[in-house]
């Protein structure tokens, strides 16, 4: 059984031209030991050469093979990258959920119909590709809302927040406010002005 790794796997007609071109020292040494006519060794397709020379040829052939890629353990790097992606995904989802709450406060009905419509839009969109982010929510609401296909359901009679009551107008005889105008002071009695002054000095 041959102990060589490459020698014997290449036809002689291919081996000699290869050595002549890339390893002329080996080529000349072989020629000096046998009769090579360009096709056969001394009229035969087989020849016996010294083991040391055969080993040198085999070593040279092995060295011509491209180096095998070095294996590198990327488990820790892959795990860190996965954790980073998952952390960002969860953060995006929390912010997107908060964004939906903002839309609900503006009249978007909180029901399964709207939830399915928004989720399906984000999942099937060719650019969003299922990524649940604030931007994705806004795009979905824009396309599905009143300015788009209008498939979302909105509360029709949202009660506006009651306006703060207007401050009562000051009139002569009322206690002077902390910030009183010159006209207010003129329209007030001396006792009211003194009381206002004492209050300001406290």
VMD Tcl script that draws the C-alpha trace (Angstrom):
set ca {
  {0.00 0.00 0.00}
  {1.42 3.40 -1.04}
  {2.44 5.76 1.73}
  {2.40 8.78 -0.57}
  {-0.40 11.30 -0.39}
  {-0.36 12.61 -3.97}
  {2.26 10.74 -5.96}
  {0.58 8.17 -8.14}
  {-2.66 10.11 -8.46}
  {-1.36 12.21 -11.36}
  {-0.65 10.62 -14.77}
  {3.02 10.67 -15.80}
  {2.15 12.64 -18.94}
  {0.81 15.39 -16.66}
  {3.36 15.11 -13.87}
  {6.54 15.70 -15.89}
  {5.36 18.90 -17.68}
  {4.11 20.18 -14.29}
  {7.52 19.57 -12.69}
  {9.34 21.04 -15.65}
  {7.34 24.25 -15.36}
  {7.10 24.67 -11.58}
  {9.84 22.50 -10.05}
  {12.69 22.37 -12.58}
  {15.16 21.03 -9.99}
  {13.01 17.93 -9.42}
  {12.39 17.60 -13.14}
  {16.12 17.64 -13.96}
  {16.93 15.17 -11.20}
  {14.35 12.72 -12.47}
  {15.64 13.12 -16.05}
  {19.17 12.36 -14.88}
  {18.05 9.06 -13.41}
  {15.70 7.77 -16.14}
  {15.15 8.20 -19.85}
  {12.16 10.49 -20.38}
  {11.00 10.90 -23.99}
  {8.17 13.25 -23.15}
  {5.60 10.49 -22.83}
  {7.09 7.43 -21.16}
  {9.90 6.43 -18.86}
  {12.40 4.34 -20.86}
  {9.57 3.23 -23.12}
  {7.27 2.36 -20.21}
  {4.53 4.28 -18.47}
  {5.94 3.21 -15.10}
  {9.38 3.60 -13.58}
  {11.02 2.96 -10.24}
  {12.80 5.94 -8.66}
  {14.57 6.17 -5.30}
  {12.24 6.44 -2.33}
  {13.86 9.69 -1.15}
  {13.21 11.31 -4.54}
  {9.67 9.97 -4.66}
  {9.05 11.44 -1.20}
  {10.36 14.84 -2.30}
  {8.03 14.81 -5.31}
  {5.11 13.81 -3.09}
  {5.91 16.55 -0.57}
  {6.07 19.10 -3.39}
  {2.70 17.97 -4.77}
  {1.10 18.22 -1.32}
  {2.53 21.72 -0.88}
  {0.78 22.86 -4.07}
  {-2.65 22.22 -2.56}
  {-4.43 25.36 -1.33}
  {-4.30 25.69 2.47}
  {-7.39 24.53 4.32}
  {-9.24 27.32 6.09}
  {-8.44 27.54 9.78}
  {-11.41 26.62 11.93}
  {-12.34 29.31 14.41}
  {-14.80 28.93 17.27}
  {-17.32 31.76 16.85}
  {-19.77 30.57 19.51}
  {-19.14 33.49 21.88}
  {-19.26 36.06 19.08}
  {-22.44 34.55 17.63}
  {-24.06 34.45 21.07}
  {-23.16 38.08 21.78}
  {-24.54 39.16 18.38}
  {-27.76 37.21 19.03}
  {-28.21 38.83 22.44}
  {-27.64 42.27 20.93}
  {-30.22 41.64 18.19}
  {-32.77 40.30 20.67}
  {-32.21 43.22 23.04}
  {-32.83 45.69 20.21}
  {-35.90 43.77 19.03}
  {-37.46 43.80 22.51}
  {-36.67 47.52 22.92}
  {-38.26 48.27 19.52}
  {-41.36 46.27 20.46}
  {-41.76 48.11 23.78}
  {-41.49 51.47 22.04}
  {-43.89 50.35 19.28}
  {-46.45 49.22 21.89}
  {-46.17 52.60 23.59}
  {-46.69 54.25 20.20}
  {-49.90 52.26 19.68}
  {-51.11 53.51 23.05}
  {-50.56 57.06 21.81}
  {-52.67 56.32 18.73}
  {-55.40 54.85 20.96}
  {-55.40 58.04 23.00}
  {-56.09 59.85 19.71}
  {-59.14 57.73 18.94}
  {-57.90 54.41 17.54}
  {-60.23 51.71 18.86}
  {-58.48 49.05 20.96}
  {-59.97 45.89 19.45}
  {-58.96 42.70 17.63}
  {-59.92 44.09 14.22}
  {-57.42 46.94 14.46}
  {-54.75 44.74 16.06}
  {-55.01 42.18 13.23}
  {-54.99 44.87 10.54}
  {-51.85 46.58 11.88}
  {-50.03 43.29 12.56}
  {-50.87 41.88 9.11}
  {-49.72 45.07 7.39}
  {-46.36 45.09 9.19}
  {-45.84 41.34 8.62}
  {-46.58 41.37 4.88}
  {-44.97 44.73 3.99}
  {-42.00 44.19 1.67}
  {-39.85 46.74 3.50}
  {-41.01 46.43 7.11}
  {-40.73 42.60 6.97}
  {-42.46 42.03 10.28}
  {-40.22 44.35 12.31}
  {-42.44 45.88 15.00}
  {-41.04 49.37 15.51}
  {-42.36 52.88 16.11}
  {-41.80 53.71 12.44}
  {-43.62 50.55 11.36}
  {-46.63 51.43 13.53}
  {-46.81 54.96 12.12}
  {-46.55 53.69 8.54}
  {-49.29 51.12 9.17}
  {-51.62 53.72 10.71}
  {-50.92 56.09 7.82}
  {-51.75 53.46 5.18}
  {-54.70 51.92 7.00}
  {-56.10 55.04 8.65}
  {-58.39 57.80 7.52}
  {-55.91 59.19 4.98}
  {-55.28 55.75 3.48}
  {-57.51 52.72 2.97}
  {-59.55 53.66 6.06}
  {-59.92 50.10 7.31}
  {-59.12 50.95 10.91}
  {-61.88 51.67 13.38}
  {-61.88 54.96 15.24}
  {-63.98 56.32 18.07}
  {-66.48 58.69 16.51}
  {-67.46 60.79 19.53}
  {-64.32 61.41 21.50}
  {-65.02 63.86 24.28}
  {-62.66 66.78 24.20}
  {-60.85 67.53 27.41}
  {-62.78 70.30 29.22}
  {-61.04 73.63 28.96}
  {-59.71 75.22 32.13}
  {-62.10 77.88 33.44}
  {-61.14 81.43 32.54}
  {-59.81 83.45 35.48}
  {-62.40 85.69 37.11}
  {-62.02 89.32 36.11}
  {-60.87 91.60 38.99}
  {-63.15 94.44 40.01}
  {-62.91 97.15 42.59}
  {-63.59 95.82 46.07}
  {-61.99 92.38 45.34}
  {-58.79 91.45 47.20}
  {-55.78 92.64 45.27}
  {-53.86 89.85 43.49}
  {-50.17 89.31 44.25}
  {-49.31 90.93 40.95}
  {-51.46 94.05 40.89}
  {-51.46 96.71 38.21}
  {-51.24 100.43 38.92}
  {-54.89 100.82 37.89}
  {-55.93 98.18 40.44}
  {-54.06 99.99 43.19}
  {-55.73 103.30 42.28}
  {-59.16 101.68 42.36}
  {-58.57 100.09 45.79}
  {-59.02 101.61 49.23}
  {-56.08 102.60 51.39}
  {-56.78 99.66 53.73}
  {-56.78 97.21 50.80}
  {-53.49 98.60 49.51}
  {-51.90 98.36 52.98}
  {-53.13 94.74 53.34}
  {-51.72 93.91 49.91}
  {-48.39 95.52 50.79}
  {-48.10 93.57 54.06}
  {-48.88 90.33 52.22}
  {-46.18 91.02 49.66}
  {-43.61 91.63 52.43}
  {-44.13 88.23 54.08}
}
mol new
graphics top color blue
foreach p $ca { graphics top sphere $p radius 0.5 }
foreach p [lrange $ca 0 end-1] q [lrange $ca 1 end] { graphics top cylinder $p $q radius 0.2 }
display resetview
